Amino acid sequence: MRIRLDKLDKHFGATHVLRNLSLEIADGEMLALLGPSGCGKTTCLRMLAGLEQPDSGRILLGDGEITALEPRQRDMAMVFQSYALYPHLDVLENIAFPLRVRKLPREEAARLVRRAAERLGLSGLLARRPRELSGGQRQRVALARAIVRQPNAFLFDEPLSNLDAKLRVEMRAEIKRLQHELAITSLYVTHDQAEAMTLGRRLAVMKDGRIEQIGPPEEVYSRPVNLFVAGFLGSPAMNFFPGRVDATARSFVSDSLRVPLAVDQLSRLPDGSSVTLGIRPENIEIDRRARPDWIEGQVYVSESMGNEKLVVISLPGCHLSCRAAPGLDLDFESPVWLRFRPDRLHFFDTSTTQALWP
């Protein structure tokens, strides 16, 4: 069912947590809500679940308003970071618990539990208690308990934070496949950009109780609307250089570097204007040979990731991050030459922080 949050506002004492927040999730869509700790994303999810009430604004499910309804009347399934399993119940009883609360006939409940357990690979674990399970198995039980209800919506509150890196990748794939098969409207709250980029059909980036940008993950990553979104997405983060436009030299100039600009870029940037240039690490070419008109720097540190190297380069007054091929030999303090891909430059107004042409 379609979900709409309409101009939600919320205070906790003197703290303004949500600021006139509006958001719509299409029927059957999974939307990822991404932001730093304290930005209001979990409060947003708790309001949707009915665990918090807004100071103003409305929450709609389908064509009806649910702002004043109790949590049990909304029929939304939550999956938590802490699993929230009952330790004295076995896996079968944990999965079946919401069906018992609804007083579903025993045969129907057994059928739904078996189907959920098979879907999540839990059929051989139904007699175990939570303490006998691994972290990944416990999270599967929590997911099975959520889907067995056949709810109006799934609400995920950073459910993978307690898992190791390998399990997080596996569970991301399982959650994405599961949501695709069930086609249940879902809100996934996280501060992990890898989860947000891979799971959400759309991605909403949040800061200080407001939505900064919303759209398909690839679009938000490649066309950020401001400095915050550009810097929050990406690991390593986008490199930023405050400077000015020099039309005579046809370049962007900062204290650390000079970058040639194309004719169409110059036409959009007034001569002498103060702008911040942004460039992602993967859009920087690096060479150990001296190259005319390239930027010269020194290797500060190089980290091998197996399939690539993450390299930090020292420039006058700053450091810059870039990605390099795994076979490139880069020693400490060795000289290198850099080139920014001209079609991948981002420009932001230094005073407003907004992208100049998002």
C-alpha positions, 0 to 999 in steps of 0.5 A, a space after each residue: 500500500 502507498 505510504 505518504 508522510 505529509 508535513 511532519 513536525 516533531 520536537 523532543 523538548 527544545 530539540 527540533 527533530 523533524 522539520 516539515 518533512 514530506 515523503 511518499 513511498 509507492 505501493 510495493 516500493 522499497 525506499 531507503 532513508 539514509 542519514 547520519 546519527 541524530 538526523 531524525 530518520 528513526 523518529 520518522 520510522 517510529 512515527 510511521 509505526 505509531 510508536 511516536 506521534 507528530 506535533 503536526 502533519 499527517 500520515 496516510 496509508 493507501 487512501 486513509 489517514 492513520 496518524 491517530 491509530 494505535 500501532 496494532 491498527 496499522 498492521 506494519 511489521 518492524 525488523 530491528 537491529 537487536 533481532 528482538 526474539 523471545 529467548 524462551 521460545 524456539 524458532 517455530 514459536 518465535 515465527 508463529 507468535 504474531 499469528 497466535 496473537 491474531 488467533 489464526 487457526 492452527 492449521 493456517 498458522 502452521 502453513 504460513 510458518 512453514 512457508 516463511 521458514 522455507 523461504 529463509 532457509 530455516 526449516 532445519 532450525 525450527 526446534 532451536 532457541 535463539 541462543 543456539 543460532 548465529 547472528 545471521 540465523 537470528 536475523 532470518 528468524 526476525 525476517 520470517 516473523 515479519 513476513 509471516 504476518 503479511 503486513 501492510 508495510 515492512 519497516 527496517 530499522 538498521 537490521 544488519 548493524 550487528 552482523 559481520 561484513 560477510 553476513 551483511 552482504 548476504 542478508 542485503 541480498 536476501 532482504 532485497 530478493 524477499 521484498 521483490 518477491 513479496 512486493 510489500 511497501 518498505 521503508 529501510 532506515 540506515 546510516 550505511 550508504 552501501 545498504 542504502 545504495 543497494 537496497 532502495 529503489 529510491 534513496 532519500 538522504 536526510 539531514 537535521 530533520 529534512 530530506 536533502 535529496 530523493 531519487 534513484 541511488 545512481 542519480 543521487 550519487 552522480 548528481 548530488 544537489 548540495 555539498 552535504 549529499 555529495 560528501 555523505 555518499 561515497 567511500 572514500 568521500 568526494 574531494 572538495 576544493 574551494 576556489 574561484 573561476 579564472 576565465 582568462 586562464 580558462 581554469 578553476 584555481 585554488 590554493 592547491 591546484 589549477 584545473 582546466 575548464 571546458 567551454 560549456 563549464 566556463 559559460 555557466 561559471 561567472 568569471 571570478 565567482 567563488 565556487 567549490 570544485 568536487 571530484 570523486 576518487 574514481 574520476 581521478 587518473 593517476 600516473 607515475 610518469 611526469 605528464 604535461 598540464 597534469 597536477 603534481 603531488 606526492 603519495 601520502 599513503 597507499 592502501 591495497 584493497 586487492 582489486 584496487 588501491 586507495 591512495 591519499 595524495 599530498 598537494 600544497 595545503 591539503 590531501 586528496 583521495 583517489 583510486 588506482 589500479 592494483 598493479 601500480 607501485 606507489 611508495 611513500 612520498 613518491 611523485 605522481 601526476 593527476 588528471 581530473 576527468 573533465 566530464 565528472 567535475 562537480 561545482 557548488 556555490 561556496 556560500 549556499 553549498 548548492 550544486 550550480 547545475 544539479 
